[in-house]
Amino acid sequence: MITIPEEIRRRLGEENTSRRLHLEERLQRRKVTQGLGPFALERFFSVNAVIGAAVTVCGLRATGLRNILDLRVEEHEAVIPGLPEAFEGFRLLQLADLHCDLDDRIMERITEVMATVPHDAVVLTGDYHTKIHRPFDRSLATMQRLIPLLHPKRFAILGNHDFLAKVAPLEEAGLPFLLNEALPLELRDARLWICGIDDPHFFRTHDLAGARAAVPVGEPAILLSHSPETYREAAALGYSLMLSGHTHGGQMCLPGGFPVYRNAPGCRREHLAGAWREGSMSGYTSRGSGTAGVAARFHCPPEITVHILRALPSPDDHFIPLE
């Protein structure tokens, strides 16, 4: 039986902790499939295995593998009204959906590229593991090796592929997690809040209001939400910027980046990848830095994202892919 430290149980809340552990146990026993009904195909055979076989039969395995290593750096100008002057031009790097036990070459490529990208802090928006019904020893060890390579100002949340038991060892290794919590980024007597919620997609143990409760009135707050599915509630609560992943941008898309499969119910197509807006809140969904399920991508390259914070939009407000 997995033992969760009392401090972590307190931070997430007893009700959310119990719900999460119950669903984690069912996942391990294959008694439930993530977000799918009782007649889901995954109950009868591995969809990923079928897709992988199809990629091989079509002679696209080498191309798919090459594509997952074609890691792009995207710059996104994020406008935050009321942003303290000290944070003007602040570069916030986002890593999403590492799934770092799928293929060692992916993590090697991510660390290689990340080292070349100037940034002032880093956020990780969940999914460090791949096959949730299998032990996470390998993904945990890989994350523990990655942490010393991250910027000292770093924040993380859990995704729908992550077990709560990973939080304690990763925090001990130096990666703070936000479990429906908020922490301030401080710079030259100015403050910007980073809020993070637990997985809203499958475990549904998120609390957006609770995460924002510590933020003083009038101070801007950035929300880390593994899935963009929370966009309406986040905007209503007054978050300035919401950063997500989970969708992988579709991962295997038709030409033009059109996703064949969507895994974020209630979201519009614009929420699946790139910049979007909901009311006064800006949002961005990463295509993912890693890859899950099958070691292949088509028409949807992985990304490391650098969010450049601004109080006002510049005349050429857009995100720019760097070579």
PyMOL commands that set and color helices and strands:
alter all, ss='L'
color gray80, all
select helices_A, chain A and resi 6-12+14-28+41-43+47-57+61-68+85-87+104-114+137-149+164-172+208-212+228-236+248-250+269-272
alter helices_A, ss='H'
color red, helices_A
select strands_A, chain A and resi 72-79+91-95+121-124+154-156+181-187+190-196+221-224+241-244+253-254+258-259+274-278+281-285+303-310+320-322
alter strands_A, ss='S'
color yellow, strands_A
deselect
rebuild
show_as cartoon
